[in-house]
Amino acid sequence: MPIVTIQQGPRDVEAKRVLVEKVTDAFVDAYEIPAEAVHVWIHEVPAESWGTAGKLTADK
C-alpha cells in the first residue's frame, strides 16, 4: 500500500480533490494496483511557517 505525503501551502478543497485523484491515478497506472490501495496525505504548512531564499513565504 503506497502512502504519499504532500507538503504544501494551504489550498482550497476542490484543488486538493483534484490533486488526490491525479496522484492516485498515477500510482494505479505505474504500479498496476487498485485505487483503494493508495493513500494520500496532505500536510498543509501555513505561510508564516515556511520560507524560501531566506524569507518567510508570508513576507512575499
PDB file of N, CA, C and O in Angstrom, chain B, residues numbered from 101:
ATOM      1  N   MET B 101       0.845  -1.174   0.000  1.00  0.00           N
ATOM      2  CA  MET B 101       0.000   0.000   0.000  1.00  0.00           C
ATOM      3  C   MET B 101       0.892   1.238   0.000  1.00  0.00           C
ATOM      4  O   MET B 101       1.543   1.523   1.005  1.00  0.00           O
ATOM      5  N   PRO B 102       0.933   1.973  -1.099  1.00  0.00           N
ATOM      6  CA  PRO B 102       1.697   3.223  -1.116  1.00  0.00           C
ATOM      7  C   PRO B 102       1.015   4.286  -0.255  1.00  0.00           C
ATOM      8  O   PRO B 102      -0.208   4.424  -0.252  1.00  0.00           O
ATOM      9  N   ILE B 103       1.837   5.020   0.466  1.00  0.00           N
ATOM     10  CA  ILE B 103       1.374   6.183   1.211  1.00  0.00           C
ATOM     11  C   ILE B 103       2.152   7.374   0.666  1.00  0.00           C
ATOM     12  O   ILE B 103       3.380   7.411   0.742  1.00  0.00           O
ATOM     13  N   VAL B 104       1.440   8.335   0.124  1.00  0.00           N
ATOM     14  CA  VAL B 104       2.045   9.519  -0.480  1.00  0.00           C
ATOM     15  C   VAL B 104       1.796  10.697   0.454  1.00  0.00           C
ATOM     16  O   VAL B 104       0.652  10.959   0.824  1.00  0.00           O
ATOM     17  N   THR B 105       2.852  11.411   0.840  1.00  0.00           N
ATOM     18  CA  THR B 105       2.702  12.600   1.668  1.00  0.00           C
ATOM     19  C   THR B 105       3.066  13.819   0.829  1.00  0.00           C
ATOM     20  O   THR B 105       4.140  13.877   0.231  1.00  0.00           O
ATOM     21  N   ILE B 106       2.165  14.783   0.794  1.00  0.00           N
ATOM     22  CA  ILE B 106       2.373  16.019   0.050  1.00  0.00           C
ATOM     23  C   ILE B 106       2.428  17.159   1.056  1.00  0.00           C
ATOM     24  O   ILE B 106       1.501  17.341   1.846  1.00  0.00           O
ATOM     25  N   GLN B 107       3.510  17.924   1.029  1.00  0.00           N
ATOM     26  CA  GLN B 107       3.617  19.101   1.888  1.00  0.00           C
ATOM     27  C   GLN B 107       3.467  20.320   1.006  1.00  0.00           C
ATOM     28  O   GLN B 107       4.146  20.453  -0.013  1.00  0.00           O
ATOM     29  N   GLN B 108       2.577  21.205   1.402  1.00  0.00           N
ATOM     30  CA  GLN B 108       2.294  22.392   0.590  1.00  0.00           C
ATOM     31  C   GLN B 108       1.677  23.476   1.452  1.00  0.00           C
ATOM     32  O   GLN B 108       1.314  23.252   2.607  1.00  0.00           O
ATOM     33  N   GLY B 109       1.570  24.646   0.866  1.00  0.00           N
ATOM     34  CA  GLY B 109       0.811  25.715   1.489  1.00  0.00           C
ATOM     35  C   GLY B 109      -0.671  25.423   1.350  1.00  0.00           C
ATOM     36  O   GLY B 109      -1.056  24.557   0.565  1.00  0.00           O
ATOM     37  N   PRO B 110      -1.508  26.129   2.095  1.00  0.00           N
ATOM     38  CA  PRO B 110      -2.945  25.894   2.049  1.00  0.00           C
ATOM     39  C   PRO B 110      -3.530  26.077   0.642  1.00  0.00           C
ATOM     40  O   PRO B 110      -3.168  27.004  -0.082  1.00  0.00           O
ATOM     41  N   ARG B 111      -4.426  25.187   0.283  1.00  0.00           N
ATOM     42  CA  ARG B 111      -5.160  25.244  -0.985  1.00  0.00           C
ATOM     43  C   ARG B 111      -6.632  24.994  -0.677  1.00  0.00           C
ATOM     44  O   ARG B 111      -6.966  24.484   0.392  1.00  0.00           O
ATOM     45  N   ASP B 112      -7.511  25.353  -1.608  1.00  0.00           N
ATOM     46  CA  ASP B 112      -8.933  25.091  -1.383  1.00  0.00           C
ATOM     47  C   ASP B 112      -9.229  23.602  -1.577  1.00  0.00           C
ATOM     48  O   ASP B 112      -8.453  22.881  -2.205  1.00  0.00           O
ATOM     49  N   VAL B 113     -10.346  23.161  -1.036  1.00  0.00           N
ATOM     50  CA  VAL B 113     -10.677  21.741  -1.008  1.00  0.00           C
ATOM     51  C   VAL B 113     -10.834  21.168  -2.418  1.00  0.00           C
ATOM     52  O   VAL B 113     -10.480  20.011  -2.642  1.00  0.00           O
ATOM     53  N   GLU B 114     -11.345  21.930  -3.359  1.00  0.00           N
ATOM     54  CA  GLU B 114     -11.506  21.414  -4.728  1.00  0.00           C
ATOM     55  C   GLU B 114     -10.141  21.126  -5.358  1.00  0.00           C
ATOM     56  O   GLU B 114      -9.976  20.108  -6.030  1.00  0.00           O
ATOM     57  N   ALA B 115      -9.180  21.994  -5.154  1.00  0.00           N
ATOM     58  CA  ALA B 115      -7.830  21.756  -5.681  1.00  0.00           C
ATOM     59  C   ALA B 115      -7.233  20.495  -5.070  1.00  0.00           C
ATOM     60  O   ALA B 115      -6.550  19.737  -5.757  1.00  0.00           O
ATOM     61  N   LYS B 116      -7.486  20.264  -3.779  1.00  0.00           N
ATOM     62  CA  LYS B 116      -6.969  19.062  -3.121  1.00  0.00           C
ATOM     63  C   LYS B 116      -7.660  17.808  -3.644  1.00  0.00           C
ATOM     64  O   LYS B 116      -7.021  16.764  -3.774  1.00  0.00           O
ATOM     65  N   ARG B 117      -8.947  17.892  -3.944  1.00  0.00           N
ATOM     66  CA  ARG B 117      -9.657  16.750  -4.534  1.00  0.00           C
ATOM     67  C   ARG B 117      -9.016  16.342  -5.856  1.00  0.00           C
ATOM     68  O   ARG B 117      -8.779  15.159  -6.105  1.00  0.00           O
ATOM     69  N   VAL B 118      -8.738  17.332  -6.697  1.00  0.00           N
ATOM     70  CA  VAL B 118      -8.119  17.065  -7.996  1.00  0.00           C
ATOM     71  C   VAL B 118      -6.730  16.462  -7.801  1.00  0.00           C
ATOM     72  O   VAL B 118      -6.379  15.489  -8.467  1.00  0.00           O
ATOM     73  N   LEU B 119      -5.949  17.025  -6.906  1.00  0.00           N
ATOM     74  CA  LEU B 119      -4.601  16.529  -6.643  1.00  0.00           C
ATOM     75  C   LEU B 119      -4.620  15.073  -6.189  1.00  0.00           C
ATOM     76  O   LEU B 119      -3.866  14.251  -6.711  1.00  0.00           O
ATOM     77  N   VAL B 120      -5.478  14.747  -5.220  1.00  0.00           N
ATOM     78  CA  VAL B 120      -5.562  13.382  -4.705  1.00  0.00           C
ATOM     79  C   VAL B 120      -5.971  12.415  -5.818  1.00  0.00           C
ATOM     80  O   VAL B 120      -5.429  11.314  -5.914  1.00  0.00           O
ATOM     81  N   GLU B 121      -6.907  12.815  -6.640  1.00  0.00           N
ATOM     82  CA  GLU B 121      -7.346  11.955  -7.742  1.00  0.00           C
ATOM     83  C   GLU B 121      -6.206  11.687  -8.726  1.00  0.00           C
ATOM     84  O   GLU B 121      -5.995  10.547  -9.140  1.00  0.00           O
ATOM     85  N   LYS B 122      -5.475  12.735  -9.095  1.00  0.00           N
ATOM     86  CA  LYS B 122      -4.399  12.578 -10.078  1.00  0.00           C
ATOM     87  C   LYS B 122      -3.209  11.794  -9.520  1.00  0.00           C
ATOM     88  O   LYS B 122      -2.613  10.983 -10.229  1.00  0.00           O
ATOM     89  N   VAL B 123      -2.866  12.031  -8.267  1.00  0.00           N
ATOM     90  CA  VAL B 123      -1.776  11.278  -7.649  1.00  0.00           C
ATOM     91  C   VAL B 123      -2.163   9.797  -7.560  1.00  0.00           C
ATOM     92  O   VAL B 123      -1.353   8.920  -7.862  1.00  0.00           O
ATOM     93  N   THR B 124      -3.385   9.530  -7.151  1.00  0.00           N
ATOM     94  CA  THR B 124      -3.867   8.147  -7.080  1.00  0.00           C
ATOM     95  C   THR B 124      -3.808   7.493  -8.450  1.00  0.00           C
ATOM     96  O   THR B 124      -3.314   6.374  -8.580  1.00  0.00           O
ATOM     97  N   ASP B 125      -4.308   8.182  -9.477  1.00  0.00           N
ATOM     98  CA  ASP B 125      -4.285   7.637 -10.842  1.00  0.00           C
ATOM     99  C   ASP B 125      -2.862   7.319 -11.294  1.00  0.00           C
ATOM    100  O   ASP B 125      -2.643   6.311 -11.965  1.00  0.00           O
ATOM    101  N   ALA B 126      -1.900   8.157 -10.939  1.00  0.00           N
ATOM    102  CA  ALA B 126      -0.511   7.923 -11.331  1.00  0.00           C
ATOM    103  C   ALA B 126       0.019   6.625 -10.707  1.00  0.00           C
ATOM    104  O   ALA B 126       0.709   5.857 -11.378  1.00  0.00           O
ATOM    105  N   PHE B 127      -0.295   6.377  -9.442  1.00  0.00           N
ATOM    106  CA  PHE B 127       0.142   5.141  -8.797  1.00  0.00           C
ATOM    107  C   PHE B 127      -0.572   3.929  -9.367  1.00  0.00           C
ATOM    108  O   PHE B 127       0.042   2.880  -9.560  1.00  0.00           O
ATOM    109  N   VAL B 128      -1.860   4.064  -9.636  1.00  0.00           N
ATOM    110  CA  VAL B 128      -2.617   2.967 -10.246  1.00  0.00           C
ATOM    111  C   VAL B 128      -2.003   2.591 -11.593  1.00  0.00           C
ATOM    112  O   VAL B 128      -1.830   1.409 -11.890  1.00  0.00           O
ATOM    113  N   ASP B 129      -1.676   3.585 -12.399  1.00  0.00           N
ATOM    114  CA  ASP B 129      -1.077   3.334 -13.717  1.00  0.00           C
ATOM    115  C   ASP B 129       0.332   2.754 -13.603  1.00  0.00           C
ATOM    116  O   ASP B 129       0.663   1.794 -14.299  1.00  0.00           O
ATOM    117  N   ALA B 130       1.153   3.320 -12.744  1.00  0.00           N
ATOM    118  CA  ALA B 130       2.558   2.911 -12.649  1.00  0.00           C
ATOM    119  C   ALA B 130       2.722   1.541 -11.986  1.00  0.00           C
ATOM    120  O   ALA B 130       3.543   0.735 -12.423  1.00  0.00           O
ATOM    121  N   TYR B 131       1.956   1.282 -10.951  1.00  0.00           N
ATOM    122  CA  TYR B 131       2.140   0.054 -10.168  1.00  0.00           C
ATOM    123  C   TYR B 131       1.097  -1.020 -10.465  1.00  0.00           C
ATOM    124  O   TYR B 131       1.198  -2.146  -9.979  1.00  0.00           O
ATOM    125  N   GLU B 132       0.088  -0.660 -11.273  1.00  0.00           N
ATOM    126  CA  GLU B 132      -0.996  -1.594 -11.609  1.00  0.00           C
ATOM    127  C   GLU B 132      -1.631  -2.171 -10.343  1.00  0.00           C
ATOM    128  O   GLU B 132      -1.739  -3.385 -10.170  1.00  0.00           O
ATOM    129  N   ILE B 133      -2.043  -1.258  -9.468  1.00  0.00           N
ATOM    130  CA  ILE B 133      -2.688  -1.616  -8.206  1.00  0.00           C
ATOM    131  C   ILE B 133      -4.058  -0.965  -8.159  1.00  0.00           C
ATOM    132  O   ILE B 133      -4.311  -0.024  -8.911  1.00  0.00           O
ATOM    133  N   PRO B 134      -4.949  -1.437  -7.299  1.00  0.00           N
ATOM    134  CA  PRO B 134      -6.258  -0.784  -7.185  1.00  0.00           C
ATOM    135  C   PRO B 134      -6.146   0.573  -6.483  1.00  0.00           C
ATOM    136  O   PRO B 134      -5.282   0.777  -5.631  1.00  0.00           O
ATOM    137  N   ALA B 135      -7.018   1.475  -6.852  1.00  0.00           N
ATOM    138  CA  ALA B 135      -7.018   2.818  -6.252  1.00  0.00           C
ATOM    139  C   ALA B 135      -7.170   2.750  -4.732  1.00  0.00           C
ATOM    140  O   ALA B 135      -6.633   3.594  -4.014  1.00  0.00           O
ATOM    141  N   GLU B 136      -7.894   1.755  -4.248  1.00  0.00           N
ATOM    142  CA  GLU B 136      -8.118   1.615  -2.807  1.00  0.00           C
ATOM    143  C   GLU B 136      -6.826   1.355  -2.036  1.00  0.00           C
ATOM    144  O   GLU B 136      -6.789   1.519  -0.817  1.00  0.00           O
ATOM    145  N   ALA B 137      -5.777   0.953  -2.731  1.00  0.00           N
ATOM    146  CA  ALA B 137      -4.504   0.670  -2.076  1.00  0.00           C
ATOM    147  C   ALA B 137      -3.647   1.922  -1.880  1.00  0.00           C
ATOM    148  O   ALA B 137      -2.654   1.891  -1.154  1.00  0.00           O
ATOM    149  N   VAL B 138      -4.033   3.017  -2.526  1.00  0.00           N
ATOM    150  CA  VAL B 138      -3.223   4.244  -2.495  1.00  0.00           C
ATOM    151  C   VAL B 138      -3.784   5.202  -1.442  1.00  0.00           C
ATOM    152  O   VAL B 138      -4.973   5.524  -1.446  1.00  0.00           O
ATOM    153  N   HIS B 139      -2.908   5.648  -0.547  1.00  0.00           N
ATOM    154  CA  HIS B 139      -3.296   6.619   0.483  1.00  0.00           C
ATOM    155  C   HIS B 139      -2.517   7.905   0.233  1.00  0.00           C
ATOM    156  O   HIS B 139      -1.301   7.872   0.046  1.00  0.00           O
ATOM    157  N   VAL B 140      -3.211   9.026   0.230  1.00  0.00           N
ATOM    158  CA  VAL B 140      -2.578  10.325   0.001  1.00  0.00           C
ATOM    159  C   VAL B 140      -2.850  11.198   1.220  1.00  0.00           C
ATOM    160  O   VAL B 140      -4.000  11.429   1.595  1.00  0.00           O
ATOM    161  N   TRP B 141      -1.776  11.675   1.826  1.00  0.00           N
ATOM    162  CA  TRP B 141      -1.873  12.590   2.971  1.00  0.00           C
ATOM    163  C   TRP B 141      -1.397  13.953   2.527  1.00  0.00           C
ATOM    164  O   TRP B 141      -0.333  14.081   1.922  1.00  0.00           O
ATOM    165  N   ILE B 142      -2.182  14.972   2.826  1.00  0.00           N
ATOM    166  CA  ILE B 142      -1.793  16.344   2.506  1.00  0.00           C
ATOM    167  C   ILE B 142      -1.493  17.055   3.829  1.00  0.00           C
ATOM    168  O   ILE B 142      -2.351  17.159   4.704  1.00  0.00           O
ATOM    169  N   HIS B 143      -0.275  17.532   3.948  1.00  0.00           N
ATOM    170  CA  HIS B 143       0.144  18.273   5.132  1.00  0.00           C
ATOM    171  C   HIS B 143       0.306  19.725   4.704  1.00  0.00           C
ATOM    172  O   HIS B 143       1.223  20.057   3.954  1.00  0.00           O
ATOM    173  N   GLU B 144      -0.576  20.579   5.176  1.00  0.00           N
ATOM    174  CA  GLU B 144      -0.527  21.989   4.805  1.00  0.00           C
ATOM    175  C   GLU B 144       0.256  22.783   5.840  1.00  0.00           C
ATOM    176  O   GLU B 144       0.028  22.674   7.045  1.00  0.00           O
ATOM    177  N   VAL B 145       1.171  23.573   5.340  1.00  0.00           N
ATOM    178  CA  VAL B 145       2.028  24.392   6.181  1.00  0.00           C
ATOM    179  C   VAL B 145       1.645  25.858   5.965  1.00  0.00           C
ATOM    180  O   VAL B 145       1.664  26.331   4.828  1.00  0.00           O
ATOM    181  N   PRO B 146       1.300  26.579   7.019  1.00  0.00           N
ATOM    182  CA  PRO B 146       0.937  27.987   6.856  1.00  0.00           C
ATOM    183  C   PRO B 146       2.124  28.822   6.358  1.00  0.00           C
ATOM    184  O   PRO B 146       3.281  28.493   6.616  1.00  0.00           O
ATOM    185  N   ALA B 147       1.817  29.888   5.654  1.00  0.00           N
ATOM    186  CA  ALA B 147       2.848  30.743   5.054  1.00  0.00           C
ATOM    187  C   ALA B 147       3.831  31.303   6.079  1.00  0.00           C
ATOM    188  O   ALA B 147       4.982  31.578   5.741  1.00  0.00           O
ATOM    189  N   GLU B 148       3.395  31.475   7.321  1.00  0.00           N
ATOM    190  CA  GLU B 148       4.306  32.004   8.343  1.00  0.00           C
ATOM    191  C   GLU B 148       5.221  30.927   8.929  1.00  0.00           C
ATOM    192  O   GLU B 148       6.051  31.217   9.791  1.00  0.00           O
ATOM    193  N   SER B 149       5.070  29.694   8.464  1.00  0.00           N
ATOM    194  CA  SER B 149       5.904  28.597   8.955  1.00  0.00           C
ATOM    195  C   SER B 149       6.751  27.975   7.849  1.00  0.00           C
ATOM    196  O   SER B 149       7.138  26.810   7.939  1.00  0.00           O
ATOM    197  N   TRP B 150       7.037  28.753   6.808  1.00  0.00           N
ATOM    198  CA  TRP B 150       7.710  28.200   5.641  1.00  0.00           C
ATOM    199  C   TRP B 150       8.477  29.324   4.978  1.00  0.00           C
ATOM    200  O   TRP B 150       7.982  30.448   4.896  1.00  0.00           O
ATOM    201  N   GLY B 151       9.654  29.042   4.513  1.00  0.00           N
ATOM    202  CA  GLY B 151      10.455  30.083   3.879  1.00  0.00           C
ATOM    203  C   GLY B 151      11.235  29.574   2.687  1.00  0.00           C
ATOM    204  O   GLY B 151      11.475  28.374   2.547  1.00  0.00           O
ATOM    205  N   THR B 152      11.625  30.498   1.832  1.00  0.00           N
ATOM    206  CA  THR B 152      12.447  30.220   0.661  1.00  0.00           C
ATOM    207  C   THR B 152      13.415  31.370   0.479  1.00  0.00           C
ATOM    208  O   THR B 152      13.043  32.535   0.625  1.00  0.00           O
ATOM    209  N   ALA B 153      14.642  31.047   0.164  1.00  0.00           N
ATOM    210  CA  ALA B 153      15.669  32.057  -0.124  1.00  0.00           C
ATOM    211  C   ALA B 153      15.832  33.053   1.021  1.00  0.00           C
ATOM    212  O   ALA B 153      16.039  34.243   0.788  1.00  0.00           O
ATOM    213  N   GLY B 154      15.738  32.564   2.253  1.00  0.00           N
ATOM    214  CA  GLY B 154      15.963  33.400   3.415  1.00  0.00           C
ATOM    215  C   GLY B 154      14.802  34.280   3.812  1.00  0.00           C
ATOM    216  O   GLY B 154      14.960  35.144   4.674  1.00  0.00           O
ATOM    217  N   LYS B 155      13.630  34.091   3.207  1.00  0.00           N
ATOM    218  CA  LYS B 155      12.452  34.907   3.527  1.00  0.00           C
ATOM    219  C   LYS B 155      11.255  34.025   3.818  1.00  0.00           C
ATOM    220  O   LYS B 155      11.067  32.992   3.175  1.00  0.00           O
ATOM    221  N   LEU B 156      10.448  34.427   4.785  1.00  0.00           N
ATOM    222  CA  LEU B 156       9.192  33.729   5.035  1.00  0.00           C
ATOM    223  C   LEU B 156       8.275  33.913   3.834  1.00  0.00           C
ATOM    224  O   LEU B 156       8.229  34.977   3.218  1.00  0.00           O
ATOM    225  N   THR B 157       7.555  32.855   3.524  1.00  0.00           N
ATOM    226  CA  THR B 157       6.591  32.942   2.433  1.00  0.00           C
ATOM    227  C   THR B 157       5.535  34.005   2.733  1.00  0.00           C
ATOM    228  O   THR B 157       5.045  34.666   1.817  1.00  0.00           O
ATOM    229  N   ALA B 158       5.189  34.171   3.991  1.00  0.00           N
ATOM    230  CA  ALA B 158       4.197  35.180   4.398  1.00  0.00           C
ATOM    231  C   ALA B 158       4.667  36.597   4.087  1.00  0.00           C
ATOM    232  O   ALA B 158       3.841  37.497   3.933  1.00  0.00           O
ATOM    233  N   ASP B 159       5.968  36.808   3.992  1.00  0.00           N
ATOM    234  CA  ASP B 159       6.509  38.150   3.735  1.00  0.00           C
ATOM    235  C   ASP B 159       6.645  38.476   2.250  1.00  0.00           C
ATOM    236  O   ASP B 159       7.031  39.589   1.896  1.00  0.00           O
ATOM    237  N   LYS B 160       6.341  37.547   1.407  1.00  0.00           N
ATOM    238  CA  LYS B 160       6.489  37.789  -0.033  1.00  0.00           C
ATOM    239  C   LYS B 160       5.254  38.410  -0.629  1.00  0.00           C
ATOM    240  O   LYS B 160       5.215  38.676  -1.830  1.00  0.00           O
TER     241      LYS B 160
END
